[in-house]
Amino acid sequence: MGQTLTGLLTSVRAIAGRPGTQTRARPGDGPDPGLLAALRHCGDHLAALAASGPLTDARRTRLIASIGALTTACSTPGADAFDALLRTGQQALDSGGDAGARLALALADEATALRARSKGAWRLRGNALDALGRSEEAITAYERHLALQQNAAAARDIERRIATLRAAGDRIDEALALVADGNGGADGAGAGAGRLSRRLPAAEARVAFTELVRLRTTERGAADPAVRRLAALYAEHRRLSDRDLMADPLLGGAEPIGVSGLRRFLAGRTVCLVADTPHTAEQEQRPGSSLAALIEGYDLVVRCDAVRHAAPTARTDLHAVTLRGDSPWKGPRWDRRATARLVFGDPLPHWRLALRSRLVPGAQDRIGDATLRRPLHDPALLAEAADTDGPASTAYTVLRLLDFLGTPARVDLIGFEGPAALPPREREWIGARTGATDDTAVRITLR
């Protein structure tokens, strides 16, 4: 990858020039100056990646491939590189971190300059600003996107995100008004309030809000009604900063989560997928069992489909199920308690109907939204061709999704042998990524 990265950086520099290069007037059929500027931003990012050492993150690998496609489009006479520019911006955003978000914003700025009426460009800009915590600017970009968006269904996610960002800002405004009405001292909470603003980047606003609550509590005491209200506003602001507002009141009281929400849910955690076999279930329920202790040691326990052997009370942090057979799908309701539930299936209308008819209120805190319903074949995720042999196993779909998201600290499979063995093609994929095996626990470590 290092040689490929170096070669791509050389190609980008050859087309777009080095940092500080003056933007050239467009010569004949050459690339638009905006595209050249975008390529220079990509070159700067590639240079930083090259200096950071070997690349092991699949998301960064996909970003590099996308930059390569953009470079090819910019160097092909007559080619329209705009779509490649937007795809590269989205891959930069998906790669995570402030550096990826800054690259996405830089590419979005060039895209909106090239095509001011591109709803995709404005949405990318809003997402990038949102990822950087620049909420008020993100709202402005999202509103430009909505002004161009004709599809009411596609606009709902953005409308909900705007509502969330505004609600978080409103909590800050109310907190500032509360402190002003209480005449906080200039050296105490009043000074803390002076540092807090809804226009601050999200991370800075959280720090300033935390400090304001601390100072006010020190001055007035936790029993003071105004302090209690300030603490409640702080808690609401933190909740809104981490989660979107509820999208669908028919989802059994569960919070819908998309790709970014699932990525945050998994970030830094150890995960195990537990096969539903009589042997594994018996070992898991036996007091003092080493397998039970092993499973309990993971941050997240994943179970798939209809869990027939494990005890109803067996810990399940993430439950995944694939809707199989002819649609509309009917079957027993999903009443096993889980922190989060993912339901895989297509087409969308029948998938939505299955959720609304089979979710049990209170049985899950979070439910994967439509962006997670077909991760293997969704062009925005793994984009694989549909398998003519039918849907992949649920365990395999979950593994591929976790690998794509790239945020778990570790992923293990427990008990996937004998009756629970996966099909040959899926075993081959797992075998290529197996880091270690443990025969005593029937454990396969993927990362």
C-alpha positions, 0 to 999 in steps of 0.5 A: 500500500505504501508504494501505491500511496506514493504513486497516487500522490505523485499522480495527484501532484502532477495534475494539480501541483503542490501546496501553494500552487497558483490555481491555473485558468482552465486550459481547453478541456483541462480540469476545472480550477475547482477540481484542481484545488480539490485534488491539491487538498487530496494530495495534502491528505495523502502526504499526511497519510504517507507520513503516518506509517503503514495503513491498516484501516479499511476506511482509509484504504477506501478513501485512497481508492476514491481519490484514485478514481477522482484523479483518473476522472480529472485526467480524462478529457471530457469526463465529468468528475463532479460525482467522483468529487462528492464520493471522495468527500463522503469517503473522507467523512467516513474515514473518521477523525477531524482530518477526514472531516476537514478534507470532506469540508474542503472538497464540499467547499469546492463542490458548492463553488462548482455547482451551487445548486447541487443538493449532494454538495450542500449535504456533504458540506453540512455533514462535514461541518456537523462532524467538526462540531460547527453546528450553526454553520451545519444548519445553514448548509443543511437548509441549503440542501433542503431548499434544493431537495424535492424528495420529502422522504429523503429530507426527513433525516436532515430535518430531524438533524436540524431540529436536534442541532437547534434544540441543543443550541436552545439549551445553551441559550436557556442556560445563559439566560438562567445564569444572567437572571441569577446575577452570577458573579464576574469571577464565578459562573458569570465568567463561565457563562461568558465562555459558553455560546451556541456558536462554539464547536461542539467539543468546546461547548461541552467543556464550557457548559461543564465548567459553567455547571461546576462553577454555579454548583460551587456558588449556590449549592446543588439544592438550589432550584436554578442550579438543578434546572441548569444541570437538567439543561446540561444533561439534555444538551449532552443527550442531544449532542450524542443522539438525534431526536426520535425518528419514528414513533411506531418503533416500539419506543426504540431509538433509530440508529444509522451507520454513524450511530452504530459506529459510535455504539461499537467504538473501542469495545470488544465484541463476541458473536455467540453461536446458538447451539445446545452445547454452547447454551449448556456451557453458558448456563453452567455455574462456574463455566469457563465459557460463561466467564469468557462471554461475560468478559466481552463488552458486547455480546451478539446473537443472531436470528431466532435464539432457540437454545440460549436461556431467555435471560442470556445476555444479548447486547446486539441482536441481529436477524435476517428476514428470509423467504417471500415478503411480506415477512411474518413470524414471531415477535422479537421479544428477546431483550437486547440493547440494540437490534439490527434487522436485515432485509429488502425491499424497503416497504416490507422491511419497514412493515416487518419492524412495525409488526414484530418489534416489541416495545421495551425489548430494545433501546436502539433499532438499526434504521434503513441505512443498515438493512442491507449492508452487504449490497448497499452502494454506500456500504459494502456494495457487493453483488447479490448472491444468487444462492440467497441471503448470506448468514446473519452472522456473516453479515454482522461480521462484514458490517463490523469489519467495514465500520472498523471501530470495535477493539476486537471481534471474536466468534464463539461456538461456530463449529459443527452444526453452527459452521458457516457456509464455505464461502463465508468460512473462507473470508473468516479464515483469511482474517483470523488472527488466533484460534482457541480450541478449548473455548471454540473461539476465533479471533478476527481482530 
